[in-house]
Amino acid sequence: MTRDETLVVSIDGQIVAPERATVSVLDRGFLYGDSVFEVMRAYDRRVFALQEHVDRLMRSAGLVYIEVPVDAARLAAELTAAVQASPYPDTIVRVHVTRGIAPLGLDPTPARGALRVVIVAPVHPPTLEDYRSGIAVTTHRTERAADNTEAAGAKVANYLVSLLALRAARVVGSKEAIIVDGRGRVLEGASSNVFLVKDGVVLTPPVTEGILPGITRSYLLRSAEALGIPLRITTLTRGDLAGADEVFVTSTVREVLPVVVVDAREVSDGKPGPMTRALHRRFREFTGASGPLPWEDHEGSETV
Ligand SMILES: Cc1ncc(COP(=O)(O)O)c(C=O)c1O
């Protein structure tokens, strides 16, 4: 089921009507999840952290040996054009680059002509209630497709393990799954980075643990520095989450979302904390977003 809203789609740099925007059944992105992607957010038709997202896409492609047929500047121009063509000022921008078409078979070497697809849709951030009261999360011990491979940390499109973790979380009423690796280290959310606050210090796992180097995460770290809040990039465990004063997750769509329940146990007093709010307020200044803060007022969506 799709929402009744206007999408802008571009394939290989050409904007095409969404109903005619189709990809071959032989495309390796479809057959094997052989693709990389990015999700960006445009505030008032300006893509936040555009350069960082394009750079990360190029890096992800490099890590899985997909040759992007255009350079970063051209890609940025193409997706900016798609954003400008949308009737909505506040949008979400997905960019997928697949390895393209090859004769059937796993071997990636014969593939020619990586395909790039841009989809621009209105943004659906979490609900006002989620921002005001915080969300529950469930930890999930698992290993994702790229974990412990040379592609660890690349944004590869095979999210099956993460979506199963999220499904399990939703079954028990949680809104995000927190991925824990085989050594018991808390890595990140199914589609977010995770932070906690303890005794006035902000803590988050290092990218060397194979997490996605989240762009919201990097701006969150900058926000903490700007506010003079001490930071520690360090390995975290479930016990650290349980004993935290505050927990929150970050992502492009959610920005900074307070977590008040971890594995059915309240974090501290079960309410979003002051540090989470201060960091989110500072983060919003980077985005250039106008209007009320997300926990003050906005129209949100349940399906994040
Ligand atoms: C696994 C994972 N970690 C972290 C993030 C957050 O990254 P960003 O802040 O760049 O959106 C995402 C975003 O989709 C993700 O999929």
The ligand as an SDF file (V2000), in Angstrom:
LIG
                    3D

 16 16  0  0  0  0  0  0  0  0999 V2000
   22.1970    1.1080   10.5240 C   0  0  0  0  0  0  0  0  0  0  0  0
   22.0370    2.5930   10.6180 C   0  0  0  0  0  0  0  0  0  0  0  0
   22.7180    3.2660   11.5680 N   0  0  0  0  0  0  0  0  0  0  0  0
   22.6070    4.5950   11.7010 C   0  0  0  0  0  0  0  0  0  0  0  0
   21.7590    5.3490   10.8890 C   0  0  0  0  0  0  0  0  0  0  0  0
   21.6610    6.8330   11.0570 C   0  0  0  0  0  0  0  0  0  0  0  0
   22.4060    7.4690   10.0600 O   0  0  0  0  0  0  0  0  0  0  0  0
   22.0920    8.9480    9.5810 P   0  0  0  0  0  0  0  0  0  0  0  0
   22.1610    9.8200   10.7980 O   0  0  0  0  0  0  0  0  0  0  0  0
   23.1750    9.2470    8.6180 O   0  0  0  0  0  0  0  0  0  0  0  0
   20.7320    8.9280    8.9830 O   0  0  0  0  0  0  0  0  0  0  0  0
   21.0380    4.6910    9.8810 C   0  0  0  0  0  0  0  0  0  0  0  0
   20.1770    5.4540    8.9940 C   0  0  0  0  0  0  0  0  0  0  0  0
   19.4120    4.9360    8.2360 O   0  0  0  0  0  0  0  0  0  0  0  0
   21.1900    3.2900    9.7410 C   0  0  0  0  0  0  0  0  0  0  0  0
   20.5150    2.6120    8.8000 O   0  0  0  0  0  0  0  0  0  0  0  0
  1  2  1  0
  2  3  1  0
  2 15  2  0
  3  4  2  0
  4  5  1  0
  5  6  1  0
  5 12  2  0
  6  7  1  0
  7  8  1  0
  8  9  2  0
  8 10  1  0
  8 11  1  0
 12 13  1  0
 12 15  1  0
 13 14  2  0
 15 16  1  0
M  END
$$$$
